[in-house]
Structures are given as C-alpha cells and as structure tokens.
Amino acid sequence: MFRSALSLTTLFGVVLALSSCETTNEDEWTGGGRKPFHQAEQTCEAQAGRLTEEKARPAFFTDCMRTFGWTRRSGAA
C-alpha cells in the first residue's frame, strides 16, 4: 500500500513538473549563435520552473531563449 502511494506521488510530481515546462520544437525557433537549442531549452526550462507565478513562465522562457540567441519564428505558437 505504501509503495503504491509513493509511486502515485512520484508520478504526480513528474506530471506536475512537466506541465510547467514550455513545450518547444526547434523548428519553431530561429538563431542559436550563442548556445545550441537543446542546451538553451533545458537551461530556460529549469529557470522558468523556479518562478512561483506560473503565468509568467511562458514570457520568461521566451526572453531567456532570446538571451541565448533564439527567437520564435513568426506564426509559431
């Protein structure tokens, strides 16, 4: 019983953590002179995840990616 409760708690934590991440696709971005896309994405997701106000995360993520030389292509979500 304890083991299944622990597993459910762990699963919930993972789902919660992933839901706060900005979903990205490299094809929706342009640039990358300062840092490879996946490294910039991981760095920005980690930093955005530390924000207490969840609504601020998408804008923060976009600004963070911009500091690494990545900008969203027009028409990208």
N, C-alpha and C positions, 0 to 999 in steps of 0.2 A: 504494500500500500504506500509506504513512504517513498519507495523507489519510483513508483509511477507518478506520484505527486511531484517529486523532484524533476522527473523528466518533463512533465507538463509545464512546470515553472520555467525550466530551461528553454523549452520550445517557445513559450510565450515571450520570454526575454529576447530571443533571437528574432522573432517576428516583429516585435516592437522596435528593436534596433534597426532592422532593415526598412521598416516603414518610414523611418525618419530620414532615410537617405534620399538624395536626389537621384532619380533614375536618369542615366545618361547613356548616350550612344555616340561613339566617336564620330560617326558620320554627320551628326548634328552640330559639330563644332569645327572651327577653323583656327589655324595658328599652330602654336606649340613650340615656338622658338626657345622658350626658357626651360621647359620641363616636359618630358613625354606625357601623353594624355593620361595613361592609366596611373602614373605616379601622381600627377596633379589631381586627378579624380579622387584617389584614395586620401590624399592629404586634405583636400577640401571637404570631403565627406566626414572625415574624422573631426575637423574643426567645426563644421556646421552641426554635427551631432552634440557638441558641447553647449550649444545655445539653449537656454531654457525656454525661450519663446519659439515654439515650433513654426509659427507663421513667418518668422524672419529667416528661416533656414534656406528656402529656395533663392532669395535675393543674395544672401550671404554667399551661398555656393557659387552663384554666377559671378559675383565680384571676386571671389577667391580664384576661380578658374581664370579670370581676366588677368590677375596678377601674375599668373604663370604663362601668359601669352595666348590663352584660349578664349575665343568668343563664339557665342551661339550663331549659327547660320540663320539668315532671315527665314522666317516661316517654321523654324524648329520650335517644338513645344516648350 
